[in-house]
Amino acid sequence: MSNPFRALPSITQLLEHPILVAARDQHSSDAITAAARAEVEALRTALAAGTSPNLDLAAAAERVASRLASAAVPAIRTVINATGIVLHTNLGRSPLHEDAARAAYEAGRSYLNLELDLTTGIRSSRQDAVRAGIRAITGAEAATAVNNCAAATVIVLRALATQREVIVSRGQLIEIGGSFRIPDIMAVSGATLREVGTTNITRLADYEAAIGPNTAAIMRVHTSNYRVRGFTKAVELPELVLLGKKHNLPVIDDAGSGQAVDLAPFGLQGEPLVSAGIAAGANLVLFSGDKLLGGPQAGIIAGKANHIARIERDPLMRAFRLDKMTLAALEATLRLYRDPAKALREIPTLRMLTTPPEELQRRSEAFAERLRTIPGVTVEVRNDVAYVGGGSLPDVAVPTVVLAVTVVGLSEAELAARLRTGTPAVVGRVQEGKLLLDLRAVFPRQEDELAGAIQKTSEG
Ligand SMILES: *Cc1c(COP(=O)(O)O)cnc(C)c1O
């Protein structure tokens, strides 16, 4: 029997093939050689595994060319979010307002007064850029910001409670996803978790009984991504604040989602307002920048000036501080809240979450009509529900409108996969044998691309 490895194309043969000679216009010779090597290696592995790959030279050269093409596509790219989940953590949570995106872009491509007071010529703090905006939405006397709410929790606990106890209700020992679990965060920060109460019932007396000489703080954690229902009792923040005052202990409120304008009138009830914790007298309130606030990833810390100063002196501040682009985007986002009506209207996260069902219906009907002109595509407009995502409002099913799309000759899984791997990538929901596309989190400017992507799947 002949040695099948002899039939492998050589690197030289591949490099001289006209397809790869033509590729030299667009790719460096190093890149072409590397792609050719990878292809020959893949063929060798396939042969060794006993399969019979196509060893034809032209076919192999084509595959090298497609390796080059896919290597040229950035790993991170735009996705059209047709899931209806506005705060989709896997899709980057909040898309920025144009002002915020532009601010980040300008900060990225220029020098800026990041840590320089231009009036005095003296070094300043980068945090100054966002303090006023955070104070305005929270009502706090002082504020700072770090990379995310997880980092905010760590640095707050370190600054206030290293080697001492922090009291938390057992009903609030959350896991946010990834590896954010309150007990683990507590351990990392050097504070000792003092659990009180039970999963469903925690009383003020439970907190009080746990207070001792080694207690550093009382913490309330908003149960962002779950709710404890039924026979329950939790102690509200104002009561915890009174208890804290009585024992001279700071109260920390991990509010999570960062709701700065009231979304309850839009049927989105259950997330705390970022001003509520401060109004209730909490010493520190923590929340994310990229959940309901609608800004960049950040962890915002608002509260008493002495605590904020202590947090900023912690060596971890250097490791957790925001970069210039994020700071610029956060400042711009906070600026939009000077006019809450404008914030609701213009911040993408808020606009998408508060889109009235009638408007979504109209938009979906019009888009469905457009898709129906593509041969092989059928579309049905249906009512459905969507969730907010990002660990916010876990029990609020938001009424929404979806397009149930089918393309002749494609299963729903194939259709979903083609859309996901296309350019631009489109992510929808597969449910009961249909691909569902929700326009809620699709920008109107993306509709042409979305229609184009669906047309492409129908062309095979
Ligand atoms: C989301 C959330 C966090 C984590 O915030 P990140 O900004 O994602 O790090 C922490 N605590 C609560 C209560 C949350 O809801």
The ligand as an ORCA input file, in Angstrom:
! r2SCAN-3c Opt
* xyz 0 1
  C     -24.248     42.970     38.552
  C     -23.992     43.033     39.990
  C     -22.684     42.979     40.482
  C     -21.506     42.820     39.564
  O     -21.392     43.948     38.752
  P     -20.323     43.983     37.551
  O     -20.337     45.418     37.165
  O     -20.827     43.053     36.526
  O     -19.019     43.559     38.123
  C     -22.505     43.054     41.832
  N     -23.536     43.154     42.679
  C     -24.807     43.208     42.246
  C     -25.904     43.311     43.244
  C     -25.081     43.152     40.879
  O     -26.338     43.207     40.447
*
